[in-house]
Every structure is written in C-alpha cells, then in structure tokens.
Amino acid sequence: MPEGVKNKVYQFLAQNPGKEFTAEEVAKAIGVDRVAVVKAQLTRLKREGKVEETVDHRYKAKQ
C-alpha cells in the first residue's frame, strides 16, 4: 500500500504546480484516512528530491 500512496501523493502535488498543501490536505485530496502514512511518503519524496517542504510544514512538488 505505501508505494501506491507515495505515487498518489506525488501525482497530486505534480498536478498542482506551485501550490502548497499540508499533509492533512494531501491525505484528504487523495482519499487516505491515515495522515501518518501520507506524512511518511512525503518524507520519502522529500529525500528523493521530488518534493519541497516549507518552513510551515507545507509541501509542493519541485519544479
């Protein structure tokens, strides 16, 4: 499941270029009830250099 969630998270952010979202907003948008799972995948995507985290813990796809 996590790999599928990771792809959904990235696709959602990539389809909303320049927009920033909290982990909770991403989870709701992609239909995942467990925010912790989404947070873990956002951290992975950040480590992979695909996602940026702002100072106020919002996320966006790297351009």
Stockholm file with secondary structure:
# STOCKHOLM 1.0

chainA/1-63         MPEGVKNKVYQFLAQNPGKEFTAEEVAKAIGVDRVAVVKAQLTRLKREGKVEETVDHRYKAKQ
#=GR chainA/1-63 SS CHHHHHHHHHHHHHTSTTCCBCHHHHHHHHTCSCHHHHHHHHHHHHHTTSEEECTTSCEEECC
#=GC SS_cons        CHHHHHHHHHHHHHTSTTCCBCHHHHHHHHTCSCHHHHHHHHHHHHHTTSEEECTTSCEEECC
//
